Amino acid sequence: MTGPLKRPVRFTSRHRIILITVFLSRALYSVAWGEPLPPVDAVMPPVESAAPEQAIQEQPALEQVVPEQVAPEQAAPETMPASPSIRVSGTVWRSKPGIVFLQTPIGTLSLSSKTCLRDIKGSHAITLSVNGPSTAVDIRDRGTGSLVHRYLTSIPHYASAEKRDVRFWTPEGDKTFSVGSFASKIAAAKQAVTVEVDEAGTIKGVHDLQFDLQVNQAPKNSSHTHVRLSGTVSKLKSAYVFLKTPLGMVTVSSKTGVRNAKVGQDMTVWVHEDSVAIDLFQADATVPLHRFLTGRLVYTTPEQTAMILWTPEGDKTFPTDHRGKGALSSLKEGSRITVELDRQGTIVDIRHLN
């Protein structure tokens, strides 16, 4: 499974209509108020990408032009990460030159390459980070934490007209690297390219690198694992959902808590520490038809009338109503459970996660 490719932004017919509407509105504003036109960027919304799967960062609300139309002040929503967005670390399970299999808190991760991954050892810890169209693979010594290899995959963006330096996303933010003797190889890359870089900011090589991720389980213990991955259900087989995503095909096991998915449904998978949330959507709905929350049973009252679970919007409290009391009566606090919510956010099922 290769890293995602970033497609250029296109102006659609809808965008052209928006542009025409904005400029007409500006003309009317000038006639009606007899004042200079406000800058276009004060009223124009950001242009959306033609590719819905590309990385999307939530933007702050734009300031209203007319004071009387300002909505009542509300709490700012939690900033959502890019999609896809992944950070998962694993230990070497099996390897041979050019391919390595890792065990991670959520399942198996494999890396493969025809030009690198020749010196992977069992003493190495490997972290995969994905931020929209960009990918980073860090290989470090588990004992000392020192960097052995870092591979960055993205569409290269030159830092100057001379094309001597390129910018790549890293887990620490965007960084600039000298192309050195690899200028021609990077320039020849038609789309995304994988480079090996060192900590001094120099490119050491140009490679091919692919990865394949399986979400086979909810993390059993708290970890630094983070996943936000959206796609469309393309196939169901046994206890697995095959999810078509911008990263390629990802298999999601029923051990994550998901059930009753249907081919064609949109699905989003979230992993945060040792919690999982899975949303199933119908048609073009913005509210999930089903939401599955998997985590540890933690009561918020001595009477055990409410429990708290992680959601993509933050920790939330849910009542242990008559639907849940029967399922929870035999479980100890700290047991792993899956709570299913309907479109209104009401609990419809609670079950023990084996």
Secondary structure, DSSP 8 states (H G I E B T S, - for coil): ------------HHHHHHHHHHHHHHHHHHHHH-S----GGGT------S-TTS----------SSGGG-------------SSEEEEEEEEEEEETTEEEEEETTEEEEEE-SSS--S--TTEEEEEEEETTEEEEEEEETTT--EEEEEEEE--EESSTT--EEEEEETTEEEEEE-GGGHHHHHH-SS-EEEEE-TTSBEEEEE--EEEEEE-S--SS--S-EEEEEEEEEEEETTEEEEEETTEEEEEEGGGS--S--TT-EEEEEEETTEEEEEEE-TT-SS-SEEEEEEE--BSSTT--EEEEEETTEEEEEE--HHHHHHHTT--TT-EEEEEE-TTS-EEEEEE--
